[in-house]
Amino acid sequence: MHVLTRGEDARRLAAGLGAASVGDAYDSPPEPLDSAILFAPVGDLVPVALAALDRGGTLAVAGIHLSDVPPLDYQEHLFRERSLTTVTSNTRTDGEELLRLAAALHVRPHVVRYPFSEADRALDDLEHGRVTGVAVLEVHP
């Protein structure tokens, strides 16, 4: 797995979790990719990710919001049977399947916990990129 992301903290986390390579979001991976998932809602990363694909590769844009995608060059971005797909919604069954697959692959998230009383701080930290991993609100009885 190759991880390309904007934040230095996220790159360190990916390396620590065993990524084969890490780099900046606009870098090229060390080898052509069979597939890629774009989680960032940044449209100008779409051509970058498409250009990183090998023949027959697929890019999945995994968000329900994305800034405008710049014009694509057919020869550079889509030729050789590259595919671009998006996700418009996820069902409860999709989530359950994802969790089953993650458990089978021994995926372990990096969790930053916040007491429910600090929900506003958690949202502020997320908005300003101060969370590396996943933020979780803990609700205590």
N, C-alpha and C positions, 0 to 999 in steps of 0.2 A: 504494500500500500504506500502510495506517495501522497504527501500532504502539502498543499500549497495554500498559505493563509497570510493575512495581513499582519497579525500581531506576533511579536517576538515571544511572548509568553505562550501563545498557542503553538508556535513552532517547537519550543522547548518541551511542552506537554506531549506533542505528537512524537517527538524523538524519544522521549522517556517511555512512551507506550509502545515503542517498537516499530514506528514507521520506517520503511526502507529508505526514504529520503524525505527531507522537508525543505521548503523554500518559500519565497514570497509569493503572494497570490498572482503576480504578473510574470513569474518565472516560468520556464519550460521544465517539465519533469526530465529526468535523466534518460528516459526511454519513452517511445510512443505508448499511449495507454489504450487498453481494450475498452475501458469505460471510465466515466468520471461523473461525480455528483457535485453540482454547484449549490452550496447552501447559502452563500452570501447573496443578498438581494441587489447585486450590483450588475447591471446589464452589460457594462463594458468588459466584464470577465467572460461573457459568453463566447466571443470570438477567440479569446485566449485559450479557453478550455477546449473549444472545437479544434483549434490548431494543434493541441497536444494529443489528439486521438490518432490511433493507428487506423489502417483500413478496416472498415466495418465497425468502427467504434461507436459507442453511444454516449451522449451527454444527457444526463437527467438534471433538469433545473428543479430543485426540490423546495420551492417556496411558493406561497400564494401571492407574494408581492415581489416585483422586480422593477428596477428603474429601466428606462428605455435601453433597448439593445441597439448598438450602432449597426450600420449596414454590414452585411456579411458578403464576403467574396466567395463565390461558389467554388472556384478552383482551390482556394486555400482552406476554406472551412468545411465544405460539405461534400466535395468530390470524393470518390473512392468509398461510396456507400456509408458515409458517416451519418449518424442519426441524432436528431435533437428532439427531446421529449420533455414534457413538463408534468408536474403534479398539481392538480387543482384542489384536491381534497384527500383526506385520509379517513378511513372508517375505523371503527373500534376494532374490527377484525384485522385491518392492516396493522394497527398498533400492537395487537396481541401477537401477530405473526412476527413482527419486528423484534419484540421482546423474546420470543422463542428462539429466533435465529441468533440474536445477540448472546443468549445464554449458551446455545450450542457452540458458538464460536469463542466463548469465554471472554466476551467484551465486557470490560469493567470501566464504567464512566468515572471521571474525576468530578466529585461532587463538592460544591460549596454550599453549606447549610446556613440558613437564616431563620431565626425565630419568627413566627408569624407576625409578632408585634413590630418587626423591622422590615415589613414588606416594601415600604417606600424606599428604604435604603437598597434593598435588593434590586428593585426596578431601576433606581438611579445607577447602581453599579453596572447593571446590564446595559443601560443606555450609553454609558461612558466607557464601555469596554474593560471594566475592572473585574470581570468574571472570566476565569479560564476553566472551561469545562461546562458543567451544568449547574444552575442555581436551583435550589430546592427550598421551599418554605416548609418549616416543620410546625405542625399544628399539635399542640399538647392539650390534653383535657383540662 
